[in-house]
Amino acid sequence: MPHINRRESLFRLGTSLGSIAFASLLAESSQAEAKQNPLAPKQGHFPAKAKNCIFLMMEGGPSHIDTFDPKPALEKLHLKQFTRSGEQKSAMESGKRYYVKSPFKFQKHGQSGADMSENWQHLSTVADDLCFFRGCQVDSVNHPTAMYQMNCGNRFGGDPGIGAWVTYGLGSENQNLPGFVVLPEVSYPQGGAPNWSNGYLPAFYQGTPLRPKGSPILDLSPPKGVSAERQRMNLDLLATMNERHAQQHPEHKELAARLESYELAFRMQTEIPNAIDISDESQKTLAMYGVGKAETDSFGRKCLLARKLVEKGVRFVQLFNGTWDSHDYIERAHGNLIRGVDQPIAALIKDLKSRGLLESTLIVWCGEFGRTPDNGVRGGVAYGRDHNANAMTIWMAGGGCNAGHTIGATDETGMEAVEEVRHVRDFHVTLLRLLGLDDNKLTYYHAGRFKQLSQFGGKVIEDLIA
């Protein structure tokens, strides 16, 4: 009989009944977890200041060159023709290329000397609360795949969103509300609902979108003539039937999640009307967020609602703001977009700070990629910018981030990150660390291996942490 060394023995075990037994144990563990309260608060892997996260997603790719990363060199290069070579190209890139200067003037703000374009009239007043990161890079210049990568860590969809990972790792502080709430626009972002999916995690952890118009959640109130007692009796009967079915079909793990969703919906009927009602806010607060003003009302309501949800113990709130895809007329397009979010975001930071919640709430602002220093298709006065995976600006506030600092840099035209250059997976790992989670320990067994947000590991960007 041939000699079998330790390595060969382990290999054979992994390809035989040993692996089947191991997978069975993992499945049993997953089912046991589902029977317990999956959203109960949990301890993180590290002590952390941040307990909650508000993630501000500017869909479409905001231009770092026209917001937070000034490029004086483009003044001299404006409308100079050139030919690109070597880097990723988007579908928009064809014909002659022209360098385009920013239509906005820049100023430095706060003791930190943070760079902001002139449109940020409100955010500039909280400049020292912000930590800017200019070194991030992603892999795609196409909106859906870039959105998936920024929100889920994987360009191809099907993976859990960041909020799903965070609630999986930390649970939620309010069992009567979802742990992960999404505030989309009427039109869902590129890639749709998979941006906040639970992916292969149990269904408990998926994001719950609140509708931007009408009732935030359909069927929130019980039908006429149905009392709370009757609903409770119906749920108890359904639970009995589902338990019986689960015993006969233990492989149907989704059943426990479905039953818990019914229970959560029942509890939400009493909790969520108060959580999403902003009519009890003072006129001063409403005015601070820009509620009632045409250009700021929509995003102002979202930011105010995000504050209320965090106060109520929701772990992760994600806000979407779209149409930042400015391929032309960037002065008009970005100018309007900045005016729409500037006052609400500044109000959110000030409001959280006044309530003693900013230290425990991490705010993140980003898009799915940055934009190029040139206009590729259109000439004349319709200046715009193309997609750019090699340079972007992300900023954070609160939650233990290194406020009052700018980390990383791009080259003289803003085409590529050149200092503290990091892949987005490193940013994801850093975000988890600020919330007290270790990406290498926050894993889930699926399809034969342990998976994680970063896909295969990343390094914490230490300079982003205070």
N, C-alpha and C positions, 0 to 999 in steps of 0.2 A: 504494500500500500504506500503510495507516495507521501512524503512528509508535507504537512500543511502548516505553514507558518501562521503567525498571529494575524498578519495583514490579510492573507487569503481566507482565513477563518471568518474574520469580520465581514469580508466581502461576500462570502457565501451566505452568511447569516442575513445580510442586508438584501439579498435577492431571493430569499426563501420564506419559510413560515415566520421567521423572526421579524421580517419587515411587516408582514401582514398583522402579526400580533401587536407590533408597535403602533401601526396605523389604527388598529382597533382601540388601543388604549387612548390614543389621541382623540378619536371620535367620541369615546365615552366621556373623556374629560370635557370636550366641547359641549356635549349634551348636558352634563352636570352643571356646567357654567350657565347654560341656557335656562335650566330649571331654577337656579338662583336668580337674584335680581341683577341683570347684566349692567344696569346703569347706576348701581350703588356707587357712592364715592370710593375711590381707591387711592392708595398712597403711590406717589411717583417713585422713580428710581433714585432721584436726587432731591435734596431740599431746593425749592424754587420760589421766587417771588410771584411769578405769574401763575394764576389759578384759572384764568379764562383767556380767551383769545377772540378778538374782533378782526376779521380778515377782510380788507377792502380791496376787491378785485376789479381793476379797471380794464375791462375786456376790450381787446382791439389793439393793444400795444401802445401805451403812451410814449411820447418822444422824450427821452431823457434830456436831449439837446435843447428842448424848448420848455423844460420844467425845472430840473434841479442840477443840470450838468452843463454850464455855459462853455461855449467853444468860440473864443474870439478869433481863432484862425480862420473860421468860415467867413468872417467879414471880408477878408482879402481874397478868398477863393470863390466868393459868391458868383454863381453862374459860369464858372470855369468848367469847360467840358473835359471829361476824362473817360478812361475805359477801366472797368473793373475786371479783376481776374483772381482766381484762386479760392474765393470763399463761397459759401452756400448762396444759392440764388433762389429767389421766390418767383412765383408765376408772374408777378407784376414786372419783373425786371427785363426790359427789352429796350431797344433803341438807344439813343444818346443819353449819357449821364451828365448831370450838372450839379455841382456843389450848391447847397442852399444854406444861407445864413439864417439864424433864428430871427423871426419878426419881433421878438420880445426882448426888452432890455432886462438885464439881471442886476440884482443887488445882493449884498451880504446882510444877514440879519442875526440878531442876538449876539451874546458874548462869544458864541461858537463860530460866528461868521459864516453861517450856513448860506449856500448859494440857492436863490430862488428867482424864477422869472417874475416880472412885475405883476402878473395876474394873481399871484398868491398873496392877496392883501390881508387875509385873515390867518392863514396858516403861518405866515411870517411872524405873527405875534407869539407863536409857541415854538419858535425855531429851536430853542435850547432843550426842548423835550424830545427832539427827533434824533434818530441815528440813521444816517444815510449810508447805503452800501452800493458802490458803483462797480463792483467787480464780478457781478453775477453773469453767467452765460447759460444758455439752454441749447438744445439740439435741433430744434425745428423752427422754420420760418413760416409754417402754415398754421393758421389760427386753431383749428380743432386739436391737432396733435400737440401744439404748444400749450394750449389750455389744459389738456389732460396732464401734461408733464408738470405744469406749475401747480395744479390742484391735486394731482394723484400720484405724481412721481413717475408715471409711465406714459409715454407718448401715444400708446395704442388703445387706451381705454380699458375698462373692465376691472381696474384696481380701486381700492378704497380711497376716498377723498381724505385730505388732511384732517378735516373735522371728525371723520369716522375713526381714524387712527387715534386721535386725541381722546375721544370719548371711550374708545376701547381701552385705552391705557389708564384713564383717570375717572371714568364714570361721569356722573352729573350730580350737581348739588341740589337739584330739585326733581323729585321723582314724579311730579305732576306735569312736567314739561319735557319735551324732547331734549336730549343732550346736545344735539347739533341742529341748529336752525339756519335756514338759508333765506335770504331776502333778494330774490331775483327781480328782473324787470319783466314787463309784459311779454316780451320776446326773450326766450331763454338764450343763454350765451352759446357761442360756437361749441358744438359737441353735446349740448343739451344737459339733461339731468345726470348723466354719468360723471359730470364734474363734481357732484356731491354724493356719489353712490357709496354704498357699503362694500361694493365689490365682492370679494370672497369672504369678508368678515360676516358674522351673523347679522341678520337684517335689523337687529336692534340699533345698530350704529349708523344707519343711513341718515343723510340730512333730510330734514322736514322743511320743504319750501312753503313760505307763506305767500299767498296771492297778493300782488301789488294793488289790485283793484277789487272792490266788492268785499265779501267776507274773506278774511285771510285764510280760513280753512272751511271748506265746504262741509255741510251737515254738522256744524259745530254744535248747534242746538238740537235737542231731541225733537222728533215729530210731535205734532199736537196730540194731546191726549195720552202721551207716554210719560209717566212719572219717573223720577230717579229710582224709586223702589222697583218699578217694573223693569227698567234697564238692568239693574243689579241682578234681578232674578233671571233675566234672559242671559246675561253674561255667565252667571253661575251654571246654568243649564248647558250653555255652550262649552264651558270649561270641562264639565263632567264628560260630555261627548268627545271632546278633543283628547282628554286624558285617556279615555278608553281606546280611541283610535291610535294614539301615540304608543300605547303598550303593544298593540297589534302590529304597528308599523314603525319601529324605533328608528328606521333609516330616514324617515321624513323629518329632518331637523327644522325645516321651515315652519312647522306647525306651532312650535313653542313661540317663535318670534311673532307669528300671526296672532296668537292668543294674547301675547303681551301688548301688541299694537292695539287690540280692542280695549284692553284694560287701560292703556295709556290714554286712548281717545276718551274714555269715560271720565278719567280723572281730569283731563284737559278741559272738559266742559265747564268746570268750576274755576280752574286756574287761569286759563289763557285769556278769557275776556278782559280781565283786569291787567294782565301782562301786556296786551297789545293795545290797550286804550290810552291814547295820549290826551284825551280831553280833560284829564285831571291835572295836567301840567299847567303851570302858571303861564300867563301871556308873555312874561319876560323870558321864560325858557323857550317857548315856541318861537319867539322872535329871534332868540340867540341862534337857533338851529336853522333859521330861514324858512320856517313853516309858514305858508300863506303867501310867499313871494313866488312868482311864476317860475323863475329859473332855479330856485333852490328847494322848492316845496317837496318834490319827490324824494331826493336824496336826503333832505333834512329829516323827513319822517323816518326813513330807514335808520339813520344814525341815532335818532332819539329812541327808536324802538330797540336798537341794539343795546343802548345803555340800559333800558328797562329790563331786557332779557337777561343781561349779565347780572343786574341787581337781583333778579329772581333766581339766579343760580344756573342758568344755561351755560354750558361749558364752552361752546364754540359757536360763534355767530358769523356767517359769511354774507357780505353785501356785494352785489354786482352792480356795476355802472358801465354801460356800453358805449359803442360807436367811437372809440378812440383810434380807429383805423384811418388816419388822416393822410390819404395819398395825394390830396390836393387841398388848396385853400386852408393850409394849416393854421394861419393866423386866426381865421374866423372859426374853424372847427375846434381847435384846441383852446382858443380863447373862451368860447361858449362852454366847453366841457369843464374847464378849470373853474369858471364862475359858478357852475352848477354844484361843484363838490367842495370848493374852498371853505365857505362859511360853515357848512354842516360838519366837516371833518374837524375844523378848529374848535367848534362848539363841543363836539364829542370829547376831545382831549381836555378842554377846560372843565367840562361838566364832570367827567370822571375824576379829574384832579380835585375839584372842590368837594367831592363826596368821599374822598379818600380811597378811590377805586383804581386810580391809574397805576399805582405800583403793582397791583395784583392782576391787572388786565393788560395783556400784550396786544397792541394794535399793529397790524401789518398793512402796508400800502404797496401794491405792485400791479403790473400787467403781465401778459404771457411772454413778452419780449420787448426789446427797445426798437428804435427806428434808426435808419441810416442818415448820414449827413448830406444826402443828395436827393434829387428828384429825377426819377428814371424815365418817365413816360411823357410827362406834361411840361411844357415850357411856358413862356409868357409870364403871367402873374399868378397862375394857379399852382404856386409852389406847394409841394407836399413831401412826404418821406416814405421810403419803403420799409419792409420788415427787417429786423436786425436781431439775430440770435446771439451775436457776439458782444453786445453791450446793452445795459439797461440800468435803471436806478430803482432800488427798493428802499423804502424807509420803514422804520419801526418806531414805536413810542411806548413808554411804560414797560411793565413786566420784567424789569431787570435788564433791559437793553442798555447799550452804552450811549446814553443820550448826550447830545451836544458834540457829537463827533461825526466825521465823514470818513468812511473806510473804503479804500480802493480808489482807482482812477481809470479813466479811459484815455485813448490817445488824443492828439491835438484836434482831430476832427470828430471824435466821438464814435468812430467806426468800431473800435475794439477795446475791450478791457485790457489794461496792461499792468495794473497793480492789484495785489490781493485777488488774483483771478481765480474764481471758484465756480464749479459746476453747481447747478441748482440743487443737486442732491445734498451738497454741503450746507446750503441755506436751510433746507428742510430739516437736516439733522440738528442745526443750531436752533431752529424754531422749537423743535421737540425738547431740546436741552433747557431752553428758557422756561418751559412748562414742567421741567423736572423729569423728563422721559429720556431714556437711552434708546436710540434707534436700533442698536444691536440686541437689545433685550425686548423691545416692543415688536414681537414677531407673531406670526400666525401660521400654523401648519396647513398648507394647501397644495394640492397637486404634487405631493411627494416631497415637498421641501418647506422649510420655514421661510416665510416672506416678510418683507419690511418695507416701510415707506420709501427708503432710499434705493430700493431694488437690490443692491449688493454692498451697502455700506458707504459711509461718507465720513468726513472729518469736520468737527465743530469749528466754526470760524470764531476763534476766541476773542478777537477784537470787537465783535458785535455784542459781547456780553460785558456788563459793568463789573 
